[in-house]
Amino acid sequence: MPLHRLTAITVGVPDVEATAAYYTDFGLTPLGGNRFATSDGGEQFRLAHSNQRKLLEIGVGVDDSDDLDRIQRQLAALDLTSELTGDTLTAVEPIAGFKAVVSIADRIAQEPVPATPYNGPGRIDRAGRAPGIEREGRVKPHKLGHVVIGSTDQAATQKFFSDGIGFKISDTVPSLAAFMRCSTDHHNVLVQQAPVNFLHHTSWQVDDIDEIGRGAMAMLEDNPERHIWGLGRHHIGSNFFWYLKDPAGNFSEYYSDIDCIVDDALWKPGVWEGAKSLFNWGPPPPPSFLMPEDLAAMMTGSHSSE
């Protein structure tokens, strides 16, 4: 598909210094100026000051100028203005007001990570100790996988991404959420209905379930209050997950083994309801995951750095 990746996101938070320290612990590489990189995606995360936590900007990569021209026409058909300058197109999402930046960008080329051998009934693929328990050092996310956005008008924000920018819909939860992709990953943006516009979480790819566990345990060793939900496996998207919370209240997810859609003809979008829309196995999600504790304050405008 002409869209091929998330490039970078900018998140506004009240305490930039504390939040920057969190994402350094999380395994992102500081670049200076509150910018961070992943091992495969380059610079993918930026922090800026704002009175309330919010998504300020989301970037999408395309192959060439023809893609930019097409997206500009699609946005115009929705009566949305955009600005095309060189190899970058910018537009403002009409509900939450964040900026979408579509730019010509290199595709992410990931070196294959050798699959970890697992033993099973009647099958000895691994002799000796499991390599996962012998790993050392901090977990380093490979790339930004997806962003989950709460919108007071889910349908309108979904339309901005699908009809305007060109994301494809992978799965839906009726009247609640749409899982959309701009790459071969099952989803890169999830838009969900919410009482206030906000950033729910960012999700970061690691090698496997062992790296999810190692990363989360390291984050919780001195800060157990960071835990939100995990370990588990989602049903929609199939990925393993563990969610943590940054100082601003945004959730961040380590994930691995997500569904990939390499041929649209071989994928039929599903419609899901109930528990299957949240997880296949693992502990049930806490109320604070479904409805973050600071949403009421955000609705009244009282959540700030003061």
C-alpha positions in Angstrom: 0.0 0.0 0.0 1.2 3.6 -0.7 1.0 4.3 3.1 3.7 2.3 4.7 4.5 3.3 8.3 4.0 5.6 11.2 6.9 8.1 11.2 6.7 9.9 14.5 4.3 11.3 17.0 4.5 14.3 19.3 2.8 14.2 22.7 2.1 17.1 24.9 2.5 16.6 28.7 2.6 18.8 31.8 6.0 17.6 33.1 8.3 17.0 30.1 11.3 16.1 32.2 9.6 13.4 34.2 8.0 11.9 31.2 11.2 12.0 29.2 12.9 10.0 32.0 10.1 7.4 31.9 10.5 6.8 28.1 14.3 6.6 28.6 13.6 3.8 31.2 11.1 2.3 28.7 14.0 1.7 26.3 13.7 4.6 23.8 16.9 6.2 22.8 17.2 10.0 23.8 18.3 12.2 20.9 18.3 15.5 22.8 15.6 18.1 22.7 13.0 15.7 24.1 13.2 13.6 21.0 13.5 9.8 21.1 14.4 7.0 18.6 13.7 3.3 18.3 16.2 0.8 17.0 14.6 0.3 13.6 12.4 3.4 13.1 14.8 6.2 13.9 13.3 9.3 15.5 9.7 8.3 16.4 8.7 10.1 19.6 8.8 13.7 20.7 7.6 15.4 23.9 6.3 19.0 24.2 4.8 21.0 27.1 1.1 21.3 27.4 -1.3 21.9 30.3 -3.1 18.6 29.6 -1.7 15.4 28.2 -2.7 15.1 24.5 -1.7 14.0 21.1 -0.3 17.0 19.2 0.9 15.4 16.0 1.0 12.0 14.2 3.2 11.3 11.2 2.5 8.9 8.3 5.1 7.8 5.7 4.3 7.5 1.9 6.4 6.6 -1.1 6.2 9.6 -3.4 4.6 12.9 -4.4 1.8 11.2 -6.2 0.7 9.8 -2.8 0.7 13.3 -1.3 -1.4 14.7 -4.2 -3.9 11.9 -3.9 -4.3 12.4 -0.1 -4.7 16.2 -0.6 -7.6 15.4 -3.0 -9.2 13.0 -0.6 -9.1 15.5 2.3 -10.6 18.2 0.0 -13.4 15.8 -0.8 -14.2 15.8 3.0 -14.1 19.6 3.0 -10.8 19.6 5.0 -8.0 21.9 4.1 -4.4 20.8 3.9 -1.0 22.3 3.1 1.4 20.7 0.8 5.0 21.9 1.1 7.7 20.0 -0.7 7.6 16.4 0.5 5.2 17.0 3.4 1.4 17.4 3.6 -0.1 18.7 6.8 -3.8 18.7 7.9 -5.6 19.1 11.2 -8.0 16.4 12.4 -11.3 18.1 12.9 -12.4 16.6 16.2 -9.4 16.4 18.5 -7.4 19.0 16.7 -4.1 17.1 16.4 -2.0 17.6 13.3 -1.4 14.8 10.8 1.8 15.1 8.9 2.1 12.9 5.8 5.6 12.9 4.4 7.7 11.0 1.8 9.8 8.7 4.0 11.9 5.6 3.7 10.2 2.3 4.5 11.4 0.6 7.7 13.7 -2.3 6.8 13.9 -4.7 9.7 16.5 -7.4 10.0 14.7 -10.7 10.8 15.1 -11.7 14.5 15.8 -15.4 14.9 12.7 -17.2 16.3 13.2 -18.4 19.8 12.8 -22.2 19.9 10.2 -23.5 22.3 9.8 -27.1 23.4 6.3 -28.7 23.3 4.7 -32.0 23.9 6.6 -34.6 22.0 8.8 -31.9 20.4 12.2 -30.9 21.7 13.3 -28.0 19.6 15.6 -26.5 22.3 18.2 -28.3 24.3 19.5 -26.7 27.5 18.2 -23.5 29.1 15.7 -21.3 27.4 17.6 -18.4 25.8 15.0 -15.9 27.0 16.0 -16.3 30.6 19.6 -15.6 29.9 19.1 -12.2 28.2 20.6 -9.2 29.9 20.5 -5.4 29.3 17.6 -3.1 28.8 14.8 -3.9 26.3 15.0 -1.7 23.2 11.8 -1.3 21.2 12.2 -1.8 17.4 9.5 0.6 16.3 6.4 2.5 17.1 3.6 0.1 16.2 0.4 1.8 16.8 -1.4 4.7 18.5 -4.8 4.6 20.2 -6.9 7.8 20.2 -10.0 8.6 22.1 -12.4 10.8 20.1 -15.7 12.4 21.1 -16.8 11.7 17.5 -15.3 8.3 16.7 -16.9 8.1 13.3 -15.6 11.5 12.2 -12.0 10.8 13.3 -12.2 7.3 11.7 -13.3 8.9 8.5 -10.4 11.4 8.6 -7.9 8.5 8.7 -9.7 6.1 6.3 -11.3 8.3 3.7 -9.0 11.3 4.1 -5.5 9.8 4.6 -6.1 6.4 3.2 -5.8 4.0 6.2 -7.5 0.6 5.7 -9.9 -0.9 8.2 -8.8 -4.2 9.7 -11.5 -4.9 12.3 -14.2 -3.0 14.1 -16.1 -2.9 17.3 -19.6 -1.5 16.4 -20.2 2.1 17.5 -17.0 2.0 19.6 -13.7 1.4 17.8 -12.0 0.9 14.4 -8.6 -0.8 14.0 -6.9 0.8 11.0 -3.6 0.2 9.2 -1.1 2.2 7.2 1.3 -0.7 6.9 1.2 -4.5 6.8 0.7 -4.5 10.6 -2.9 -5.3 11.7 -3.3 -1.8 13.0 -1.3 1.4 13.3 -4.2 3.6 14.6 -7.1 2.6 16.7 -9.9 5.3 17.1 -12.3 4.7 20.0 -15.4 6.5 21.2 -14.6 8.5 24.3 -16.2 11.3 26.5 -13.2 13.5 25.8 -10.5 13.7 23.1 -7.3 12.1 24.4 -4.3 9.9 23.8 -5.0 6.4 25.2 -1.8 4.7 24.5 1.2 4.2 22.3 2.5 0.7 21.4 6.1 -0.4 20.8 7.3 -3.5 19.1 9.8 -5.8 20.9 11.1 -9.3 19.8 8.9 -11.7 21.7 6.9 -12.4 24.8 10.2 -12.7 26.8 11.1 -9.2 25.9 7.6 -8.0 26.9 8.1 -9.6 30.3 11.7 -8.4 30.8 10.8 -4.9 29.8 7.8 -4.6 32.0 9.5 -6.2 35.0 12.4 -3.7 34.7 10.0 -0.8 34.5 8.2 -2.0 37.6 11.2 -3.0 39.8 11.4 0.4 41.4 8.1 1.9 40.3 5.3 -0.7 40.8 2.7 2.1 40.3 3.5 2.1 36.6 1.6 -1.2 36.1 -1.7 -1.1 34.3 -2.6 -4.3 32.6 -0.8 -7.5 31.5 0.6 -9.9 30.7 -2.0 -11.1 28.1 -2.8 -11.7 24.5 -5.2 -9.6 22.5 -7.9 -11.3 20.3 -8.1 -8.5 17.7 -4.6 -8.2 16.3 -3.5 -11.3 18.3 -0.5 -9.5 19.9 0.9 -10.2 23.3 0.8 -7.1 25.5 1.7 -5.5 28.8 0.6 -1.9 29.5 2.4 0.6 31.7 1.6 4.3 32.6 3.8 7.3 32.2 3.9 10.2 34.6 1.4 12.2 32.5 -1.2 9.4 32.5 -0.6 8.1 29.0 -0.3 4.3 28.7 2.6 2.7 26.8 2.5 -0.9 25.6 5.2 -3.4 24.9 3.9 -5.8 22.2 5.0 -8.7 20.0 3.6 -11.2 17.5 0.9 -8.9 15.9 -1.1 -10.1 12.9 0.3 -9.0 9.6 -1.9 -8.3 6.5 0.4 -8.8 3.5 -2.4 -9.3 1.0 -5.7 -7.4 1.4 -7.5 -10.1 -0.6 -6.6 -12.7 2.1 -8.0 -10.6 5.0 -11.7 -10.2 5.9 -12.4 -7.4 8.4 -14.2 -8.8 11.5 -16.9 -7.3 13.7 -16.3 -8.0 17.4 -18.2 -7.4 20.6 -17.8 -8.3 24.3 -14.6 -9.6 25.9 -13.2 -10.7 22.5 -12.8 -7.1 21.6 -10.4 -6.6 24.4 -8.4 -9.8 25.0 -8.1 -13.5 24.4 -6.4 -14.4 27.6 -4.8 -12.7 30.6 -6.1 -10.8 33.6 -9.2 -8.8 33.0 -8.6 -5.1 32.2 -8.8 -2.8 35.2 -11.4 -0.1 35.1 -8.6 2.5 34.9 -7.6 1.0 31.5 -11.1 1.3 30.1 -11.7 4.7 31.6 -8.4 6.4 32.7 -8.7 8.1 36.0 -7.9 11.6 34.8 -10.6 11.7 32.1 -13.1 13.6 34.3 -10.4 16.2 35.1 -9.6 16.5 31.4 -13.2 17.0 30.6 -13.4 20.0 33.0 -10.0 21.3 32.0 -8.7 21.0 35.6 -5.9 18.5 34.8 -2.8 20.6 34.4 0.8 21.0 35.6 -0.3 23.1 38.5 
